[in-house]
Amino acid sequence: MSSARAWTWREAGPHDRDAQCQLFNTCFRKQKGVDTFVWKYERNPHGPAVGRLALDAAGRIVGAYSYVPRRFRRDGQRIVLAQASDAMVAPEARRQGIFTGLDDIVCEATGALGVPLAFAYSGRLSYTGFLGNGWKDIGRASVWRYRYRSERGLLRLGRIAPLATLLAGPQDALFARRDRRRFAAGELRLQRIGRFDDGITPLCEACVPARGLVGERDAAWLNWRYVDNPSRRQECYLLPGKAPGPPAGLLVAEFVDGNAFLVDHLAADEGAREALLHDFARLGWQRGMHEATALLFDHHPSVSLLARQGWTRPLHRKLFRDIFPFIVRPCRADAGAADEDIRRWLLADGDRDAEHMSA
């Protein structure tokens, strides 16, 4: 279908995955394979992506944009929302309104399917464009860090880093003494698994809040998101509950290039949450990581536990390094404004549009 612009657009389909992959790698300087886009756009158990392509006068694909469906529980009731994904415009075709135009087109098509709201963790390159095109920044997620070694934290200090590194040796000795005392004794309670099965359902259902919004989790979605994604970077764990009952918690983590990422977690109660977070930090220590990170909003129930367990966040947080904006856009006139309160959203790092957390 044509638009009244210098470019035209059409619906994206399975035959476009190669072109979408090439455009993604050009725009974001990545080296993704086509399987990433087949996985994300076609195999999602919550439904296929709503995707549109921009074409130049010669019919070449110069832009692409998709909304990926995600089932949520809103005040306990099932609802489908949409996650903005892969807004990209070829360098030679920029400043023609392709990004904002495709955003409008995809948003309208998604709303016509009955989806009321789109959401995203905005990246640096698209943030200003989003806010100028009907999106609203409703909150910032903070990166919490647990440091096993001081080097990375000191390097983030910028120009004073060379002076600060004089403290690295004594600081690392303190970290090592703390972690030996904290992690050396006792057994790891987390048990690694290869896949999730339907036994995870009672835990997922028990963790749905009576009020607010949370992305729906079940075996199908967890396996698609964390087990079957093309990167294979995530590791999945269960915290056993009382036999013969369901597990007391689940945890998904990445251990890559010296960083332990807390990707996702659910806990049946406060005791299970404390055990999950402790054992995650312990896994990072056992793997020889430099630091562990968790991206969470201030109202998340794990934040107070992280603080008690020795995690910290920078006093002066840098946008897109230490804090990340969460944005929403209505897809329908009847979307309402109640869900623009970030305190209603219970989100994990794995709720971002990212195949993996590491670079």
DRENPA-788273 format. One record per residue (C-alpha): residue number from 1; x, y, z; residue in one letter. Coordinates in pm, whole numbers, m for minus. Each point is the difference from the previous one (the first is absolute). Example, Ala and Ser with C-alpha at 12.3 -4.5 7.8 and 13.67 -1.06 7.14 Angstrom:
BEGIN
{1 {1230 m450 780} 'A'} {2 {137 344 m66} 'S'} 
This chain:
BEGIN
{1 {0 0 0} 'M'} {2 {127 347 m81} 'S'} {3 {35 304 220} 'S'} {4 {m17 367 m96} 'A'} {5 {372 39 62} 'R'} {6 {322 m22 m203} 'A'} {7 {11 m365 103} 'W'} {8 {m254 m279 m5} 'T'} {9 {m70 m280 243} 'W'} {10 {m129 m354 11} 'R'} {11 {m58 m277 249} 'E'} {12 {303 m208 99} 'A'} {13 {m19 m377 m33} 'G'} {14 {216 m312 44} 'P'} {15 {166 55 m338} 'H'} {16 {143 332 130} 'D'} {17 {206 m139 289} 'R'} {18 {329 13 m194} 'D'} {19 {m55 365 m88} 'A'} {20 {m105 87 355} 'Q'} {21 {310 m173 134} 'C'} {22 {231 187 m237} 'Q'} {23 {m162 332 85} 'L'} {24 {26 m72 374} 'F'} {25 {370 m84 m25} 'N'} {26 {65 318 m201} 'T'} {27 {m193 228 233} 'C'} {28 {123 m143 330} 'F'} {29 {344 m125 m106} 'R'} {30 {m82 m354 105} 'K'} {31 {55 m341 m154} 'Q'} {32 {m335 m169 63} 'K'} {33 {m114 m298 m201} 'G'} {34 {m334 m34 m177} 'V'} {35 {m106 m254 263} 'D'} {36 {m27 284 254} 'T'} {37 {m279 166 m199} 'F'} {38 {m180 m325 m80} 'V'} {39 {6 m75 374} 'W'} {40 {m119 344 107} 'K'} {41 {m259 77 m267} 'Y'} {42 {m145 m344 m76} 'E'} {43 {49 m243 290} 'R'} {44 {m115 212 294} 'N'} {45 {m275 m201 177} 'P'} {46 {m184 327 69} 'H'} {47 {m46 58 m373} 'G'} {48 {176 116 m318} 'P'} {49 {146 348 m28} 'A'} {50 {m181 287 m171} 'V'} {51 {271 117 m238} 'G'} {52 {24 261 m273} 'R'} {53 {273 88 m251} 'L'} {54 {91 332 m165} 'A'} {55 {100 m8 m368} 'L'} {56 {187 265 m197} 'D'} {57 {m84 104 m358} 'A'} {58 {193 m298 m137} 'A'} {59 {m194 m242 220} 'G'} {60 {293 m70 233} 'R'} {61 {m70 m63 368} 'I'} {62 {138 301 189} 'V'} {63 {m197 m21 324} 'G'} {64 {m168 m254 223} 'A'} {65 {m193 0 324} 'Y'} {66 {m199 m254 198} 'S'} {67 {m222 m27 305} 'Y'} {68 {36 m338 173} 'V'} {69 {m307 m122 195} 'P'} {70 {37 m80 369} 'R'} {71 {m270 m139 225} 'R'} {72 {m26 179 334} 'F'} {73 {m215 m31 307} 'R'} {74 {m163 331 74} 'R'} {75 {m151 0 348} 'D'} {76 {m7 m378 m30} 'G'} {77 {m178 m6 m339} 'Q'} {78 {165 m110 m326} 'R'} {79 {73 272 m254} 'I'} {80 {227 25 m305} 'V'} {81 {239 295 m26} 'L'} {82 {266 71 m263} 'A'} {83 {374 45 36} 'Q'} {84 {164 240 m248} 'A'} {85 {285 m181 m168} 'S'} {86 {279 74 m246} 'D'} {87 {m76 351 m125} 'A'} {88 {258 36 m274} 'M'} {89 {67 224 m300} 'V'} {90 {286 m40 m246} 'A'} {91 {260 281 41} 'P'} {92 {m59 133 m353} 'E'} {93 {m378 25 55} 'A'} {94 {m11 189 327} 'R'} {95 {m173 335 59} 'R'} {96 {m293 m96 m221} 'Q'} {97 {m244 m75 282} 'G'} {98 {34 m377 m39} 'I'} {99 {46 m77 369} 'F'} {100 {m295 207 118} 'T'} {101 {m210 m98 m300} 'G'} {102 {49 m372 54} 'L'} {103 {m63 46 372} 'D'} {104 {m338 157 m79} 'D'} {105 {m87 m267 m256} 'I'} {106 {94 m294 225} 'V'} {107 {m171 158 300} 'C'} {108 {m324 45 m194} 'E'} {109 {11 m357 m134} 'A'} {110 {63 m135 348} 'T'} {111 {m284 200 148} 'G'} {112 {m232 m138 m269} 'A'} {113 {74 m347 140} 'L'} {114 {m137 113 336} 'G'} {115 {335 63 169} 'V'} {116 {m33 313 218} 'P'} {117 {360 90 85} 'L'} {118 {357 m32 m125} 'A'} {119 {306 7 225} 'F'} {120 {378 0 m28} 'A'} {121 {326 56 180} 'Y'} {122 {131 277 m221} 'S'} {123 {349 m1 m142} 'G'} {124 {222 303 m34} 'R'} {125 {m41 47 m377} 'L'} {126 {m379 m8 m11} 'S'} {127 {m92 166 330} 'Y'} {128 {m56 355 m131} 'T'} {129 {m191 m129 m302} 'G'} {130 {m227 m209 221} 'F'} {131 {m86 291 228} 'L'} {132 {m80 220 m298} 'G'} {133 {m237 m257 m144} 'N'} {134 {m258 m70 266} 'G'} {135 {206 m202 247} 'W'} {136 {32 94 366} 'K'} {137 {292 m66 234} 'D'} {138 {m165 m133 317} 'I'} {139 {300 m121 202} 'G'} {140 {365 m95 17} 'R'} {141 {140 m342 87} 'A'} {142 {328 8 195} 'S'} {143 {297 m232 m34} 'V'} {144 {97 m154 335} 'W'} {145 {348 m145 28} 'R'} {146 {172 m247 229} 'Y'} {147 {374 30 m39} 'R'} {148 {233 m295 50} 'Y'} {149 {292 206 m134} 'R'} {150 {41 375 m19} 'S'} {151 {150 52 m347} 'E'} {152 {m319 56 m199} 'R'} {153 {m152 229 258} 'G'} {154 {314 210 10} 'L'} {155 {16 29 m378} 'L'} {156 {m349 150 1} 'R'} {157 {138 293 201} 'L'} {158 {142 149 m320} 'G'} {159 {288 246 32} 'R'} {160 {71 m76 365} 'I'} {161 {16 m374 m69} 'A'} {162 {386 m14 m12} 'P'} {163 {18 155 347} 'L'} {164 {m279 m222 132} 'A'} {165 {174 m318 m119} 'T'} {166 {254 50 279} 'L'} {167 {m278 m125 227} 'L'} {168 {m70 m311 m208} 'A'} {169 {225 m237 189} 'G'} {170 {m127 72 352} 'P'} {171 {m360 17 m122} 'Q'} {172 {25 m336 m178} 'D'} {173 {143 m156 314} 'A'} {174 {m303 123 194} 'L'} {175 {m236 m137 m265} 'F'} {176 {175 m338 3} 'A'} {177 {m18 m26 380} 'R'} {178 {m369 96 m3} 'R'} {179 {m91 m251 m268} 'D'} {180 {191 m291 153} 'R'} {181 {m188 60 322} 'R'} {182 {m332 34 m184} 'R'} {183 {19 m269 m267} 'F'} {184 {255 m267 95} 'A'} {185 {m214 m193 250} 'A'} {186 {m317 m199 m69} 'G'} {187 {m144 m143 m317} 'E'} {188 {m140 177 m305} 'L'} {189 {m378 m32 13} 'R'} {190 {m65 90 m362} 'L'} {191 {m25 m293 m240} 'Q'} {192 {78 54 m367} 'R'} {193 {m254 m131 m252} 'I'} {194 {4 m47 m378} 'G'} {195 {m363 94 m65} 'R'} {196 {m309 110 186} 'F'} {197 {m300 m231 21} 'D'} {198 {m358 48 115} 'D'} {199 {112 m46 360} 'G'} {200 {99 366 m7} 'I'} {201 {m362 113 m47} 'T'} {202 {m100 14 370} 'P'} {203 {297 226 82} 'L'} {204 {m70 230 m295} 'C'} {205 {m366 29 95} 'E'} {206 {79 60 366} 'A'} {207 {227 293 m97} 'C'} {208 {m268 188 m195} 'V'} {209 {m85 311 205} 'P'} {210 {m361 84 76} 'A'} {211 {61 356 m120} 'R'} {212 {227 127 m275} 'G'} {213 {161 m142 m314} 'L'} {214 {237 m295 m37} 'V'} {215 {109 m187 m312} 'G'} {216 {m155 m345 m11} 'E'} {217 {244 m284 58} 'R'} {218 {m57 m368 m62} 'D'} {219 {210 m289 m131} 'A'} {220 {m64 88 m366} 'A'} {221 {104 364 34} 'W'} {222 {294 m68 233} 'L'} {223 {141 m264 m236} 'N'} {224 {m47 223 m304} 'W'} {225 {154 303 169} 'R'} {226 {289 m157 190} 'Y'} {227 {66 m354 m125} 'V'} {228 {m71 4 m373} 'D'} {229 {128 346 m89} 'N'} {230 {287 m15 m250} 'P'} {231 {267 142 231} 'S'} {232 {m27 m286 253} 'R'} {233 {158 233 257} 'R'} {234 {m254 m39 278} 'Q'} {235 {13 m260 276} 'E'} {236 {m318 m105 182} 'C'} {237 {m32 m108 363} 'Y'} {238 {m271 m108 241} 'L'} {239 {m8 46 376} 'L'} {240 {m163 m318 140} 'P'} {241 {m305 40 219} 'G'} {242 {m142 m239 252} 'K'} {243 {m48 m346 m151} 'A'} {244 {m216 m99 m176} 'P'} {245 {m107 356 m74} 'G'} {246 {106 242 m276} 'P'} {247 {333 184 m5} 'P'} {248 {38 297 231} 'A'} {249 {175 211 m261} 'G'} {250 {149 25 m346} 'L'} {251 {306 190 m115} 'L'} {252 {148 76 m341} 'V'} {253 {356 130 m24} 'A'} {254 {282 76 m242} 'E'} {255 {367 m34 82} 'F'} {256 {190 173 m280} 'V'} {257 {330 193 m17} 'D'} {258 {35 39 376} 'G'} {259 {m358 116 59} 'N'} {260 {m277 m197 167} 'A'} {261 {m339 128 m122} 'F'} {262 {m316 m54 203} 'L'} {263 {m229 m49 m300} 'V'} {264 {m324 m116 162} 'D'} {265 {m127 m141 327} 'H'} {266 {m317 m92 184} 'L'} {267 {m35 m93 366} 'A'} {268 {m293 m145 192} 'A'} {269 {77 203 313} 'D'} {270 {257 227 160} 'E'} {271 {211 m288 127} 'G'} {272 {20 m152 m347} 'A'} {273 {89 340 m148} 'R'} {274 {283 44 248} 'E'} {275 {133 m348 m81} 'A'} {276 {m20 62 m377} 'L'} {277 {191 326 15} 'L'} {278 {261 m138 239} 'H'} {279 {62 m307 m214} 'D'} {280 {16 207 m319} 'F'} {281 {274 217 151} 'A'} {282 {170 m317 118} 'R'} {283 {m7 m146 m353} 'L'} {284 {171 315 m128} 'G'} {285 {269 m35 266} 'W'} {286 {52 m368 m83} 'Q'} {287 {35 84 m372} 'R'} {288 {263 266 68} 'G'} {289 {m208 293 m125} 'M'} {290 {112 360 49} 'H'} {291 {m349 120 90} 'E'} {292 {m368 m91 m5} 'A'} {293 {m272 230 m133} 'T'} {294 {m376 25 34} 'A'} {295 {m224 248 m185} 'L'} {296 {m305 78 214} 'L'} {297 {m242 282 79} 'F'} {298 {7 145 350} 'D'} {299 {m338 m149 91} 'H'} {300 {102 m358 m89} 'H'} {301 {m19 m225 311} 'P'} {302 {358 m123 m53} 'S'} {303 {158 345 28} 'V'} {304 {m2 19 380} 'S'} {305 {150 m351 22} 'L'} {306 {276 87 m244} 'L'} {307 {93 300 215} 'A'} {308 {11 m218 312} 'R'} {309 {217 m255 m178} 'Q'} {310 {265 254 m94} 'G'} {311 {m107 109 m347} 'W'} {312 {34 368 m87} 'T'} {313 {m91 243 m274} 'R'} {314 {193 315 m99} 'P'} {315 {m87 319 182} 'L'} {316 {20 190 m330} 'H'} {317 {m164 m225 m256} 'R'} {318 {78 46 m369} 'K'} {319 {m287 m41 m247} 'L'} {320 {30 m313 m217} 'F'} {321 {283 m136 214} 'R'} {322 {m137 m1 355} 'D'} {323 {m368 79 m64} 'I'} {324 {m230 m87 m290} 'F'} {325 {m331 170 m96} 'P'} {326 {m322 m200 m20} 'F'} {327 {m247 147 m249} 'I'} {328 {m361 m67 m101} 'V'} {329 {m228 103 m287} 'R'} {330 {m378 m53 m28} 'P'} {331 {m100 m203 m307} 'C'} {332 {m370 75 50} 'R'} {333 {m201 298 117} 'A'} {334 {m147 m209 281} 'D'} {335 {339 m101 144} 'A'} {336 {m45 220 307} 'G'} {337 {270 171 206} 'A'} {338 {7 m223 311} 'A'} {339 {285 m212 m135} 'D'} {340 {225 304 m43} 'E'} {341 {88 m39 369} 'D'} {342 {327 m193 4} 'I'} {343 {m80 m135 347} 'R'} {344 {m262 m221 m163} 'R'} {345 {266 m182 m208} 'W'} {346 {193 m298 139} 'L'} {347 {283 m55 m248} 'L'} {348 {324 m199 m29} 'A'} {349 {306 55 m217} 'D'} {350 {m128 m281 m221} 'G'} {351 {m305 210 m84} 'D'} {352 {220 221 m215} 'R'} {353 {15 m43 m378} 'D'} {354 {340 m167 13} 'A'} {355 {92 m354 m100} 'E'} {356 {266 10 272} 'H'} {357 {111 249 265} 'M'} {358 {373 m5 m75} 'S'} {359 {156 203 m280} 'A'} 
